[in-house]
């Protein structure tokens, strides 16, 4: 048990059909230190989807202090998820797609791999990119005053012509950055974050100033204040769900750790500090603009669009898109590529799978997902219901069943070998995942059933806790 990755011959594994992308990382390939993990999500935190999510908190009746603590509690929970679920990869250098084999079986891993890599990657890519495209409309309209009238009357399943152009522009940039590879992504993450912070903080100062200072913002009261404390937990769950994908496959990044301690220190520092600044800037922008202009603003781009200075508008929206692009590439295209390569190595490379994810993410008409707070939160309940069970089973398997040790011989098997499980499926894990997904998700369609409705409101937490408890109780039955 616990065979180090470097004791396995890469040549032997390649002869089994495994590509370089999914082999255990050697000591020479483990080049990420604490600073890399501090900065990896710093810019990505400031993405438009996250701002829209927090704007929804105010719509649900949370006060300024309640929103602040909801954001910070989310940061702590996400950080804990990163550290706990990323430890096995930091120790053994194994990517997420192959770690799934340890928890779900060689064949059973296909199910969660498709959920994380293809389904979620597709949906998140599409939704985030279309929101970014809508923000680019504001930039192009400042450069070309009649931009939003181009192609008047054009409608592609609800998508107008200017937004289609903006979407195509952002799609090409995002995919090109992804195709640049991990080295370019590392540089992008390292140097883009400070740019994002400079301009986002500037926008918050502007919003606070036009609102009359900190005092009016702290005294802000929602039109319909929150009456049920469960709404607060549901808001935390929604924001955590925004980062649930990276929690599940954080091993794709921690496998490059110089030592297991690097992500343990770096990821919480980066996430919590980033979210502290995010909370302040988000509250300042959302509440400040609402006070100044007298109307609630769901889309942060609408708030920025009210700035008189065209240069400031352009730079701020570009900064937000830098964060969003980092999130899409690291959190969606890369995992999708790795998962599909692991499942179908003869059909896909990491890059080709990522491109297909971007194509399918467009074909699902993602602009329908971000039309309102209601559709956005339904999206989060689906994602949370899917990711929570995967994370819960992985955590129980590694920490309870395996006692923090992995046998790589049962993960990297010869063609035709089913590994530890004769059928190739860890039947307990697959059954637990199905139960832990269906119960929370059913609450979205059966809101009259109180217990199911509550499970759905806390979808990620519900799925994670249910799966962790059930797998811990029954893993010996497999």
Buried (B, 14 or more C-beta within 10 A) or exposed (E): EEBEBBEBEBEEBEEEEBBEBBBBBEEEBBBBBBBBBBBBBBBBBBBBBBBBBBBBBBBBBBBBEBBBBBBBBBBBBBBBBBBBBBBBBBBBBBBBBBBBBBBBBBBBBBBBBBBBBBBBBBBBBBBBBBBBBBBBBBBBBBEEEEBBEBBEEEEEEEBBBBBBBBBEBBBEBBBEBBBBEBEBBBEBBBEBBEBBBEBBBBBBEBBBEBBEEEEBBEEBEBEEEBEEEEBBBBBBBBBBBBBBBBBBBBBBBBBBBBBBEBBBBBBBBBBBBBBBBBBBBBBBBBBBBBBBBEEBBBBBBBBBBBBEEEEBBBBBBBBBBBBBBBBBBBBBBBBBBBBBBBBEBEEBBBBBBBBBBBEBBBEBEBBBBBEEBEEBBBBBBBBBBBBBBBBBBBBBBBBEBBEEEBEBBBBBBEEEEBBBBEEBBBBBBBBBBEBBBEBBBBBBEEEEEEEBBBBBBBBBBBBBBBBBBBBBEEBEEB
